[in-house]
Amino acid sequence: MSKYISIFFLGALVSFLLFFIFGSVFMDGGNPAEEAVYTFGTIIVLFLSFIISQMCYLIDLIKKKR
């Protein structure tokens, strides 16, 4: 189980790093709608990393049952 938790946190860490790297380039502080899009984008990336870790868990579970 710790393998899947580490996959989730690795995906989340990479997404946050990319968000701050690209966010510093794009965010000027002038447009709140643009910052809201970046915030929702980060939330979507977190959910996707959770889904990817759950898919890895399900694939391993199916492999073990065979």
N, CA, C, O and CB atoms as a CASP TS submission, in Angstrom:
PFRMAT TS
TARGET T0000
AUTHOR 0000-0000-0000
METHOD Language model
MODEL 1
PARENT N/A
ATOM      1  N   MET     1       0.817  -1.191   0.000  1.00  0.00           N
ATOM      2  CA  MET     1       0.000   0.000   0.000  1.00  0.00           C
ATOM      3  C   MET     1       0.863   1.258   0.000  1.00  0.00           C
ATOM      4  O   MET     1       0.485   2.273  -0.586  1.00  0.00           O
ATOM      5  CB  MET     1      -0.931  -0.004   1.198  1.00  0.00           C
ATOM      6  N   SER     2       2.008   1.194   0.650  1.00  0.00           N
ATOM      7  CA  SER     2       2.866   2.374   0.695  1.00  0.00           C
ATOM      8  C   SER     2       3.409   2.723  -0.690  1.00  0.00           C
ATOM      9  O   SER     2       3.738   3.877  -0.963  1.00  0.00           O
ATOM     10  CB  SER     2       4.021   2.148   1.667  1.00  0.00           C
ATOM     11  N   LYS     3       3.499   1.721  -1.557  1.00  0.00           N
ATOM     12  CA  LYS     3       3.947   1.960  -2.930  1.00  0.00           C
ATOM     13  C   LYS     3       2.982   2.895  -3.648  1.00  0.00           C
ATOM     14  O   LYS     3       3.413   3.790  -4.375  1.00  0.00           O
ATOM     15  CB  LYS     3       4.077   0.632  -3.700  1.00  0.00           C
ATOM     16  N   TYR     4       1.696   2.697  -3.454  1.00  0.00           N
ATOM     17  CA  TYR     4       0.686   3.496  -4.132  1.00  0.00           C
ATOM     18  C   TYR     4       0.568   4.882  -3.519  1.00  0.00           C
ATOM     19  O   TYR     4       0.296   5.857  -4.218  1.00  0.00           O
ATOM     20  CB  TYR     4      -0.657   2.792  -4.087  1.00  0.00           C
ATOM     21  N   ILE     5       0.771   4.962  -2.229  1.00  0.00           N
ATOM     22  CA  ILE     5       0.782   6.271  -1.574  1.00  0.00           C
ATOM     23  C   ILE     5       1.972   7.086  -2.058  1.00  0.00           C
ATOM     24  O   ILE     5       1.856   8.292  -2.274  1.00  0.00           O
ATOM     25  CB  ILE     5       0.824   6.116  -0.038  1.00  0.00           C
ATOM     26  N   SER     6       3.111   6.431  -2.228  1.00  0.00           N
ATOM     27  CA  SER     6       4.283   7.152  -2.731  1.00  0.00           C
ATOM     28  C   SER     6       4.088   7.574  -4.191  1.00  0.00           C
ATOM     29  O   SER     6       4.572   8.632  -4.592  1.00  0.00           O
ATOM     30  CB  SER     6       5.543   6.279  -2.597  1.00  0.00           C
ATOM     31  N   ILE     7       3.387   6.765  -4.987  1.00  0.00           N
ATOM     32  CA  ILE     7       3.079   7.164  -6.374  1.00  0.00           C
ATOM     33  C   ILE     7       2.207   8.416  -6.367  1.00  0.00           C
ATOM     34  O   ILE     7       2.417   9.329  -7.166  1.00  0.00           O
ATOM     35  CB  ILE     7       2.362   6.009  -7.143  1.00  0.00           C
ATOM     36  N   PHE     8       1.232   8.455  -5.466  1.00  0.00           N
ATOM     37  CA  PHE     8       0.355   9.624  -5.381  1.00  0.00           C
ATOM     38  C   PHE     8       1.137  10.868  -4.980  1.00  0.00           C
ATOM     39  O   PHE     8       0.998  11.921  -5.603  1.00  0.00           O
ATOM     40  CB  PHE     8      -0.779   9.373  -4.382  1.00  0.00           C
ATOM     41  N   PHE     9       1.962  10.748  -3.938  1.00  0.00           N
ATOM     42  CA  PHE     9       2.700  11.915  -3.480  1.00  0.00           C
ATOM     43  C   PHE     9       3.771  12.345  -4.477  1.00  0.00           C
ATOM     44  O   PHE     9       4.066  13.535  -4.590  1.00  0.00           O
ATOM     45  CB  PHE     9       3.333  11.631  -2.137  1.00  0.00           C
ATOM     46  N   LEU    10       4.348  11.406  -5.191  1.00  0.00           N
ATOM     47  CA  LEU    10       5.313  11.767  -6.225  1.00  0.00           C
ATOM     48  C   LEU    10       4.631  12.544  -7.347  1.00  0.00           C
ATOM     49  O   LEU    10       5.166  13.545  -7.821  1.00  0.00           O
ATOM     50  CB  LEU    10       5.997  10.509  -6.787  1.00  0.00           C
ATOM     51  N   GLY    11       3.469  12.095  -7.768  1.00  0.00           N
ATOM     52  CA  GLY    11       2.714  12.818  -8.791  1.00  0.00           C
ATOM     53  C   GLY    11       2.287  14.196  -8.317  1.00  0.00           C
ATOM     54  O   GLY    11       2.342  15.162  -9.078  1.00  0.00           O
ATOM     55  N   ALA    12       1.860  14.292  -7.058  1.00  0.00           N
ATOM     56  CA  ALA    12       1.453  15.583  -6.511  1.00  0.00           C
ATOM     57  C   ALA    12       2.643  16.528  -6.385  1.00  0.00           C
ATOM     58  O   ALA    12       2.522  17.720  -6.667  1.00  0.00           O
ATOM     59  CB  ALA    12       0.784  15.397  -5.149  1.00  0.00           C
ATOM     60  N   LEU    13       3.790  16.003  -5.965  1.00  0.00           N
ATOM     61  CA  LEU    13       4.987  16.826  -5.819  1.00  0.00           C
ATOM     62  C   LEU    13       5.450  17.356  -7.171  1.00  0.00           C
ATOM     63  O   LEU    13       5.806  18.528  -7.292  1.00  0.00           O
ATOM     64  CB  LEU    13       6.110  16.025  -5.153  1.00  0.00           C
ATOM     65  N   VAL    14       5.446  16.509  -8.170  1.00  0.00           N
ATOM     66  CA  VAL    14       5.845  16.945  -9.514  1.00  0.00           C
ATOM     67  C   VAL    14       4.878  17.992 -10.038  1.00  0.00           C
ATOM     68  O   VAL    14       5.303  18.968 -10.657  1.00  0.00           O
ATOM     69  CB  VAL    14       5.907  15.750 -10.481  1.00  0.00           C
ATOM     70  N   SER    15       3.582  17.805  -9.802  1.00  0.00           N
ATOM     71  CA  SER    15       2.609  18.784 -10.289  1.00  0.00           C
ATOM     72  C   SER    15       2.778  20.124  -9.587  1.00  0.00           C
ATOM     73  O   SER    15       2.666  21.170 -10.227  1.00  0.00           O
ATOM     74  CB  SER    15       1.183  18.265 -10.089  1.00  0.00           C
ATOM     75  N   PHE    16       3.046  20.114  -8.276  1.00  0.00           N
ATOM     76  CA  PHE    16       3.266  21.372  -7.570  1.00  0.00           C
ATOM     77  C   PHE    16       4.542  22.065  -8.041  1.00  0.00           C
ATOM     78  O   PHE    16       4.566  23.286  -8.197  1.00  0.00           O
ATOM     79  CB  PHE    16       3.331  21.125  -6.066  1.00  0.00           C
ATOM     80  N   LEU    17       5.586  21.299  -8.265  1.00  0.00           N
ATOM     81  CA  LEU    17       6.824  21.900  -8.762  1.00  0.00           C
ATOM     82  C   LEU    17       6.613  22.541 -10.132  1.00  0.00           C
ATOM     83  O   LEU    17       7.053  23.664 -10.375  1.00  0.00           O
ATOM     84  CB  LEU    17       7.935  20.846  -8.841  1.00  0.00           C
ATOM     85  N   LEU    18       5.943  21.824 -11.013  1.00  0.00           N
ATOM     86  CA  LEU    18       5.659  22.387 -12.332  1.00  0.00           C
ATOM     87  C   LEU    18       4.729  23.591 -12.235  1.00  0.00           C
ATOM     88  O   LEU    18       4.873  24.553 -12.990  1.00  0.00           O
ATOM     89  CB  LEU    18       5.043  21.326 -13.240  1.00  0.00           C
ATOM     90  N   PHE    19       3.774  23.539 -11.304  1.00  0.00           N
ATOM     91  CA  PHE    19       2.863  24.667 -11.131  1.00  0.00           C
ATOM     92  C   PHE    19       3.620  25.916 -10.698  1.00  0.00           C
ATOM     93  O   PHE    19       3.369  27.006 -11.212  1.00  0.00           O
ATOM     94  CB  PHE    19       1.777  24.325 -10.105  1.00  0.00           C
ATOM     95  N   PHE    20       4.551  25.761  -9.749  1.00  0.00           N
ATOM     96  CA  PHE    20       5.275  26.940  -9.287  1.00  0.00           C
ATOM     97  C   PHE    20       6.304  27.418 -10.304  1.00  0.00           C
ATOM     98  O   PHE    20       6.567  28.616 -10.403  1.00  0.00           O
ATOM     99  CB  PHE    20       5.957  26.644  -7.969  1.00  0.00           C
ATOM    100  N   ILE    21       6.882  26.502 -11.052  1.00  0.00           N
ATOM    101  CA  ILE    21       7.836  26.912 -12.085  1.00  0.00           C
ATOM    102  C   ILE    21       7.115  27.678 -13.181  1.00  0.00           C
ATOM    103  O   ILE    21       7.531  28.778 -13.545  1.00  0.00           O
ATOM    104  CB  ILE    21       8.569  25.688 -12.677  1.00  0.00           C
ATOM    105  N   PHE    22       6.035  27.108 -13.713  1.00  0.00           N
ATOM    106  CA  PHE    22       5.303  27.779 -14.782  1.00  0.00           C
ATOM    107  C   PHE    22       4.418  28.902 -14.255  1.00  0.00           C
ATOM    108  O   PHE    22       4.129  29.854 -14.979  1.00  0.00           O
ATOM    109  CB  PHE    22       4.459  26.777 -15.540  1.00  0.00           C
ATOM    110  N   GLY    23       3.987  28.798 -13.002  1.00  0.00           N
ATOM    111  CA  GLY    23       3.167  29.851 -12.415  1.00  0.00           C
ATOM    112  C   GLY    23       3.928  31.142 -12.239  1.00  0.00           C
ATOM    113  O   GLY    23       3.362  32.224 -12.398  1.00  0.00           O
ATOM    114  N   SER    24       5.209  31.046 -11.913  1.00  0.00           N
ATOM    115  CA  SER    24       5.999  32.264 -11.766  1.00  0.00           C
ATOM    116  C   SER    24       6.188  32.959 -13.112  1.00  0.00           C
ATOM    117  O   SER    24       6.368  34.175 -13.168  1.00  0.00           O
ATOM    118  CB  SER    24       7.360  31.945 -11.141  1.00  0.00           C
ATOM    119  N   VAL    25       6.147  32.189 -14.185  1.00  0.00           N
ATOM    120  CA  VAL    25       6.275  32.780 -15.518  1.00  0.00           C
ATOM    121  C   VAL    25       4.969  33.447 -15.937  1.00  0.00           C
ATOM    122  O   VAL    25       4.987  34.540 -16.503  1.00  0.00           O
ATOM    123  CB  VAL    25       6.680  31.711 -16.548  1.00  0.00           C
ATOM    124  N   PHE    26       3.833  32.798 -15.664  1.00  0.00           N
ATOM    125  CA  PHE    26       2.556  33.272 -16.177  1.00  0.00           C
ATOM    126  C   PHE    26       1.818  34.229 -15.250  1.00  0.00           C
ATOM    127  O   PHE    26       1.096  35.102 -15.731  1.00  0.00           O
ATOM    128  CB  PHE    26       1.688  32.113 -16.460  1.00  0.00           C
ATOM    129  N   MET    27       1.978  34.091 -13.923  1.00  0.00           N
ATOM    130  CA  MET    27       1.194  34.907 -12.995  1.00  0.00           C
ATOM    131  C   MET    27       1.835  36.272 -12.798  1.00  0.00           C
ATOM    132  O   MET    27       2.976  36.391 -12.350  1.00  0.00           O
ATOM    133  CB  MET    27       1.047  34.196 -11.646  1.00  0.00           C
ATOM    134  N   ASP    28       1.069  37.293 -13.144  1.00  0.00           N
ATOM    135  CA  ASP    28       1.516  38.659 -12.924  1.00  0.00           C
ATOM    136  C   ASP    28       0.822  39.289 -11.728  1.00  0.00           C
ATOM    137  O   ASP    28       1.255  40.336 -11.246  1.00  0.00           O
ATOM    138  CB  ASP    28       1.274  39.495 -14.162  1.00  0.00           C
ATOM    139  N   GLY    29      -0.230  38.679 -11.248  1.00  0.00           N
ATOM    140  CA  GLY    29      -0.988  39.221 -10.136  1.00  0.00           C
ATOM    141  C   GLY    29      -2.064  40.197 -10.588  1.00  0.00           C
ATOM    142  O   GLY    29      -2.722  40.819  -9.754  1.00  0.00           O
ATOM    143  N   GLY    30      -2.251  40.337 -11.886  1.00  0.00           N
ATOM    144  CA  GLY    30      -3.206  41.309 -12.374  1.00  0.00           C
ATOM    145  C   GLY    30      -4.563  40.737 -12.730  1.00  0.00           C
ATOM    146  O   GLY    30      -5.556  41.464 -12.739  1.00  0.00           O
ATOM    147  N   ASN    31      -4.623  39.455 -13.020  1.00  0.00           N
ATOM    148  CA  ASN    31      -5.879  38.880 -13.486  1.00  0.00           C
ATOM    149  C   ASN    31      -6.318  37.760 -12.536  1.00  0.00           C
ATOM    150  O   ASN    31      -5.740  36.673 -12.559  1.00  0.00           O
ATOM    151  CB  ASN    31      -5.733  38.345 -14.936  1.00  0.00           C
ATOM    152  N   PRO    32      -7.329  38.014 -11.704  1.00  0.00           N
ATOM    153  CA  PRO    32      -7.763  36.973 -10.759  1.00  0.00           C
ATOM    154  C   PRO    32      -8.399  35.766 -11.447  1.00  0.00           C
ATOM    155  O   PRO    32      -8.332  34.657 -10.918  1.00  0.00           O
ATOM    156  CB  PRO    32      -8.748  37.559  -9.770  1.00  0.00           C
ATOM    157  N   ALA    33      -9.014  35.960 -12.613  1.00  0.00           N
ATOM    158  CA  ALA    33      -9.622  34.825 -13.316  1.00  0.00           C
ATOM    159  C   ALA    33      -8.553  33.856 -13.785  1.00  0.00           C
ATOM    160  O   ALA    33      -8.753  32.642 -13.757  1.00  0.00           O
ATOM    161  CB  ALA    33     -10.457  35.308 -14.513  1.00  0.00           C
ATOM    162  N   GLU    34      -7.428  34.386 -14.211  1.00  0.00           N
ATOM    163  CA  GLU    34      -6.330  33.527 -14.662  1.00  0.00           C
ATOM    164  C   GLU    34      -5.751  32.723 -13.500  1.00  0.00           C
ATOM    165  O   GLU    34      -5.415  31.549 -13.654  1.00  0.00           O
ATOM    166  CB  GLU    34      -5.226  34.371 -15.321  1.00  0.00           C
ATOM    167  N   GLU    35      -5.641  33.359 -12.350  1.00  0.00           N
ATOM    168  CA  GLU    35      -5.134  32.650 -11.168  1.00  0.00           C
ATOM    169  C   GLU    35      -6.124  31.584 -10.717  1.00  0.00           C
ATOM    170  O   GLU    35      -5.719  30.539 -10.208  1.00  0.00           O
ATOM    171  CB  GLU    35      -4.858  33.639 -10.017  1.00  0.00           C
ATOM    172  N   ALA    36      -7.427  31.841 -10.898  1.00  0.00           N
ATOM    173  CA  ALA    36      -8.434  30.832 -10.558  1.00  0.00           C
ATOM    174  C   ALA    36      -8.312  29.625 -11.473  1.00  0.00           C
ATOM    175  O   ALA    36      -8.480  28.487 -11.034  1.00  0.00           O
ATOM    176  CB  ALA    36      -9.849  31.424 -10.649  1.00  0.00           C
ATOM    177  N   VAL    37      -8.022  29.872 -12.739  1.00  0.00           N
ATOM    178  CA  VAL    37      -7.828  28.764 -13.677  1.00  0.00           C
ATOM    179  C   VAL    37      -6.631  27.926 -13.254  1.00  0.00           C
ATOM    180  O   VAL    37      -6.688  26.697 -13.307  1.00  0.00           O
ATOM    181  CB  VAL    37      -7.634  29.290 -15.118  1.00  0.00           C
ATOM    182  N   TYR    38      -5.552  28.570 -12.838  1.00  0.00           N
ATOM    183  CA  TYR    38      -4.382  27.830 -12.373  1.00  0.00           C
ATOM    184  C   TYR    38      -4.687  27.035 -11.099  1.00  0.00           C
ATOM    185  O   TYR    38      -4.192  25.921 -10.924  1.00  0.00           O
ATOM    186  CB  TYR    38      -3.218  28.791 -12.124  1.00  0.00           C
ATOM    187  N   THR    39      -5.498  27.610 -10.219  1.00  0.00           N
ATOM    188  CA  THR    39      -5.864  26.905  -8.995  1.00  0.00           C
ATOM    189  C   THR    39      -6.691  25.664  -9.304  1.00  0.00           C
ATOM    190  O   THR    39      -6.429  24.586  -8.770  1.00  0.00           O
ATOM    191  CB  THR    39      -6.638  27.831  -8.056  1.00  0.00           C
ATOM    192  N   PHE    40      -7.692  25.820 -10.171  1.00  0.00           N
ATOM    193  CA  PHE    40      -8.502  24.660 -10.536  1.00  0.00           C
ATOM    194  C   PHE    40      -7.679  23.636 -11.315  1.00  0.00           C
ATOM    195  O   PHE    40      -7.906  22.432 -11.199  1.00  0.00           O
ATOM    196  CB  PHE    40      -9.717  25.096 -11.361  1.00  0.00           C
ATOM    197  N   GLY    41      -6.736  24.113 -12.100  1.00  0.00           N
ATOM    198  CA  GLY    41      -5.842  23.197 -12.817  1.00  0.00           C
ATOM    199  C   GLY    41      -5.020  22.369 -11.861  1.00  0.00           C
ATOM    200  O   GLY    41      -4.819  21.176 -12.087  1.00  0.00           O
ATOM    201  N   THR    42      -4.539  22.986 -10.794  1.00  0.00           N
ATOM    202  CA  THR    42      -3.768  22.253  -9.790  1.00  0.00           C
ATOM    203  C   THR    42      -4.636  21.213  -9.090  1.00  0.00           C
ATOM    204  O   THR    42      -4.188  20.094  -8.840  1.00  0.00           O
ATOM    205  CB  THR    42      -3.171  23.221  -8.760  1.00  0.00           C
ATOM    206  N   ILE    43      -5.857  21.574  -8.779  1.00  0.00           N
ATOM    207  CA  ILE    43      -6.774  20.626  -8.140  1.00  0.00           C
ATOM    208  C   ILE    43      -7.054  19.448  -9.065  1.00  0.00           C
ATOM    209  O   ILE    43      -7.096  18.304  -8.614  1.00  0.00           O
ATOM    210  CB  ILE    43      -8.093  21.322  -7.750  1.00  0.00           C
ATOM    211  N   ILE    44      -7.245  19.715 -10.343  1.00  0.00           N
ATOM    212  CA  ILE    44      -7.493  18.638 -11.304  1.00  0.00           C
ATOM    213  C   ILE    44      -6.282  17.721 -11.403  1.00  0.00           C
ATOM    214  O   ILE    44      -6.432  16.501 -11.480  1.00  0.00           O
ATOM    215  CB  ILE    44      -7.837  19.215 -12.689  1.00  0.00           C
ATOM    216  N   VAL    45      -5.086  18.296 -11.403  1.00  0.00           N
ATOM    217  CA  VAL    45      -3.874  17.477 -11.470  1.00  0.00           C
ATOM    218  C   VAL    45      -3.755  16.593 -10.229  1.00  0.00           C
ATOM    219  O   VAL    45      -3.331  15.442 -10.335  1.00  0.00           O
ATOM    220  CB  VAL    45      -2.622  18.372 -11.612  1.00  0.00           C
ATOM    221  N   LEU    46      -4.120  17.106  -9.067  1.00  0.00           N
ATOM    222  CA  LEU    46      -4.096  16.289  -7.852  1.00  0.00           C
ATOM    223  C   LEU    46      -5.072  15.124  -7.950  1.00  0.00           C
ATOM    224  O   LEU    46      -4.739  13.996  -7.586  1.00  0.00           O
ATOM    225  CB  LEU    46      -4.426  17.146  -6.628  1.00  0.00           C
ATOM    226  N   PHE    47      -6.267  15.395  -8.437  1.00  0.00           N
ATOM    227  CA  PHE    47      -7.229  14.312  -8.596  1.00  0.00           C
ATOM    228  C   PHE    47      -6.751  13.284  -9.623  1.00  0.00           C
ATOM    229  O   PHE    47      -6.953  12.084  -9.439  1.00  0.00           O
ATOM    230  CB  PHE    47      -8.587  14.872  -9.009  1.00  0.00           C
ATOM    231  N   LEU    48      -6.127  13.745 -10.686  1.00  0.00           N
ATOM    232  CA  LEU    48      -5.621  12.814 -11.694  1.00  0.00           C
ATOM    233  C   LEU    48      -4.487  11.960 -11.146  1.00  0.00           C
ATOM    234  O   LEU    48      -4.393  10.777 -11.473  1.00  0.00           O
ATOM    235  CB  LEU    48      -5.147  13.575 -12.926  1.00  0.00           C
ATOM    236  N   SER    49      -3.617  12.547 -10.311  1.00  0.00           N
ATOM    237  CA  SER    49      -2.550  11.737  -9.719  1.00  0.00           C
ATOM    238  C   SER    49      -3.128  10.697  -8.763  1.00  0.00           C
ATOM    239  O   SER    49      -2.594   9.593  -8.650  1.00  0.00           O
ATOM    240  CB  SER    49      -1.538  12.633  -8.980  1.00  0.00           C
ATOM    241  N   PHE    50      -4.218  11.044  -8.074  1.00  0.00           N
ATOM    242  CA  PHE    50      -4.895  10.071  -7.225  1.00  0.00           C
ATOM    243  C   PHE    50      -5.484   8.943  -8.065  1.00  0.00           C
ATOM    244  O   PHE    50      -5.385   7.774  -7.693  1.00  0.00           O
ATOM    245  CB  PHE    50      -5.996  10.752  -6.400  1.00  0.00           C
ATOM    246  N   ILE    51      -6.090   9.284  -9.184  1.00  0.00           N
ATOM    247  CA  ILE    51      -6.681   8.273 -10.060  1.00  0.00           C
ATOM    248  C   ILE    51      -5.599   7.370 -10.638  1.00  0.00           C
ATOM    249  O   ILE    51      -5.800   6.160 -10.745  1.00  0.00           O
ATOM    250  CB  ILE    51      -7.481   8.937 -11.194  1.00  0.00           C
ATOM    251  N   ILE    52      -4.464   7.934 -11.008  1.00  0.00           N
ATOM    252  CA  ILE    52      -3.362   7.124 -11.547  1.00  0.00           C
ATOM    253  C   ILE    52      -2.851   6.149 -10.498  1.00  0.00           C
ATOM    254  O   ILE    52      -2.592   4.986 -10.807  1.00  0.00           O
ATOM    255  CB  ILE    52      -2.210   8.025 -12.035  1.00  0.00           C
ATOM    256  N   SER    53      -2.704   6.609  -9.258  1.00  0.00           N
ATOM    257  CA  SER    53      -2.239   5.696  -8.214  1.00  0.00           C
ATOM    258  C   SER    53      -3.267   4.597  -7.942  1.00  0.00           C
ATOM    259  O   SER    53      -2.889   3.458  -7.668  1.00  0.00           O
ATOM    260  CB  SER    53      -1.942   6.472  -6.923  1.00  0.00           C
ATOM    261  N   GLN    54      -4.557   4.921  -8.012  1.00  0.00           N
ATOM    262  CA  GLN    54      -5.577   3.896  -7.824  1.00  0.00           C
ATOM    263  C   GLN    54      -5.594   2.904  -8.979  1.00  0.00           C
ATOM    264  O   GLN    54      -5.844   1.717  -8.768  1.00  0.00           O
ATOM    265  CB  GLN    54      -6.946   4.538  -7.673  1.00  0.00           C
ATOM    266  N   MET    55      -5.333   3.369 -10.185  1.00  0.00           N
ATOM    267  CA  MET    55      -5.270   2.456 -11.331  1.00  0.00           C
ATOM    268  C   MET    55      -4.086   1.502 -11.197  1.00  0.00           C
ATOM    269  O   MET    55      -4.205   0.321 -11.523  1.00  0.00           O
ATOM    270  CB  MET    55      -5.166   3.249 -12.650  1.00  0.00           C
ATOM    271  N   CYS    56      -2.957   1.996 -10.725  1.00  0.00           N
ATOM    272  CA  CYS    56      -1.805   1.115 -10.488  1.00  0.00           C
ATOM    273  C   CYS    56      -2.152   0.059  -9.449  1.00  0.00           C
ATOM    274  O   CYS    56      -1.770  -1.102  -9.594  1.00  0.00           O
ATOM    275  CB  CYS    56      -0.575   1.931 -10.028  1.00  0.00           C
ATOM    276  N   TYR    57      -2.872   0.451  -8.404  1.00  0.00           N
ATOM    277  CA  TYR    57      -3.302  -0.489  -7.380  1.00  0.00           C
ATOM    278  C   TYR    57      -4.229  -1.555  -7.964  1.00  0.00           C
ATOM    279  O   TYR    57      -4.076  -2.741  -7.671  1.00  0.00           O
ATOM    280  CB  TYR    57      -4.002   0.252  -6.241  1.00  0.00           C
ATOM    281  N   LEU    58      -5.181  -1.137  -8.783  1.00  0.00           N
ATOM    282  CA  LEU    58      -6.111  -2.094  -9.376  1.00  0.00           C
ATOM    283  C   LEU    58      -5.417  -3.036 -10.349  1.00  0.00           C
ATOM    284  O   LEU    58      -5.755  -4.218 -10.401  1.00  0.00           O
ATOM    285  CB  LEU    58      -7.232  -1.361 -10.084  1.00  0.00           C
ATOM    286  N   ILE    59      -4.464  -2.544 -11.113  1.00  0.00           N
ATOM    287  CA  ILE    59      -3.718  -3.397 -12.044  1.00  0.00           C
ATOM    288  C   ILE    59      -2.937  -4.453 -11.277  1.00  0.00           C
ATOM    289  O   ILE    59      -2.933  -5.622 -11.662  1.00  0.00           O
ATOM    290  CB  ILE    59      -2.763  -2.554 -12.916  1.00  0.00           C
ATOM    291  N   ASP    60      -2.269  -4.049 -10.186  1.00  0.00           N
ATOM    292  CA  ASP    60      -1.538  -5.025  -9.383  1.00  0.00           C
ATOM    293  C   ASP    60      -2.475  -6.017  -8.706  1.00  0.00           C
ATOM    294  O   ASP    60      -2.140  -7.193  -8.564  1.00  0.00           O
ATOM    295  CB  ASP    60      -0.695  -4.316  -8.339  1.00  0.00           C
ATOM    296  N   LEU    61      -3.645  -5.548  -8.288  1.00  0.00           N
ATOM    297  CA  LEU    61      -4.614  -6.433  -7.657  1.00  0.00           C
ATOM    298  C   LEU    61      -5.117  -7.482  -8.640  1.00  0.00           C
ATOM    299  O   LEU    61      -5.265  -8.652  -8.285  1.00  0.00           O
ATOM    300  CB  LEU    61      -5.786  -5.627  -7.100  1.00  0.00           C
ATOM    301  N   ILE    62      -5.378  -7.066  -9.873  1.00  0.00           N
ATOM    302  CA  ILE    62      -5.824  -8.009 -10.901  1.00  0.00           C
ATOM    303  C   ILE    62      -4.731  -9.004 -11.249  1.00  0.00           C
ATOM    304  O   ILE    62      -5.012 -10.182 -11.468  1.00  0.00           O
ATOM    305  CB  ILE    62      -6.264  -7.262 -12.156  1.00  0.00           C
ATOM    306  N   LYS    63      -3.477  -8.538 -11.302  1.00  0.00           N
ATOM    307  CA  LYS    63      -2.360  -9.433 -11.610  1.00  0.00           C
ATOM    308  C   LYS    63      -2.178 -10.487 -10.526  1.00  0.00           C
ATOM    309  O   LYS    63      -1.845 -11.634 -10.823  1.00  0.00           O
ATOM    310  CB  LYS    63      -1.070  -8.634 -11.782  1.00  0.00           C
ATOM    311  N   LYS    64      -2.393 -10.103  -9.273  1.00  0.00           N
ATOM    312  CA  LYS    64      -2.225 -11.048  -8.162  1.00  0.00           C
ATOM    313  C   LYS    64      -3.317 -12.107  -8.143  1.00  0.00           C
ATOM    314  O   LYS    64      -3.081 -13.226  -7.685  1.00  0.00           O
ATOM    315  CB  LYS    64      -2.215 -10.304  -6.836  1.00  0.00           C
ATOM    316  N   LYS    65      -4.501 -11.777  -8.630  1.00  0.00           N
ATOM    317  CA  LYS    65      -5.598 -12.746  -8.619  1.00  0.00           C
ATOM    318  C   LYS    65      -5.451 -13.801  -9.691  1.00  0.00           C
ATOM    319  O   LYS    65      -6.080 -14.856  -9.605  1.00  0.00           O
ATOM    320  CB  LYS    65      -6.913 -12.042  -8.790  1.00  0.00           C
ATOM    321  N   ARG    66      -4.633 -13.544 -10.704  1.00  0.00           N
ATOM    322  CA  ARG    66      -4.470 -14.522 -11.775  1.00  0.00           C
ATOM    323  C   ARG    66      -3.500 -15.564 -11.393  1.00  0.00           C
ATOM    324  O   ARG    66      -3.234 -16.477 -12.174  1.00  0.00           O
ATOM    325  CB  ARG    66      -4.034 -13.872 -13.044  1.00  0.00           C
TER
END
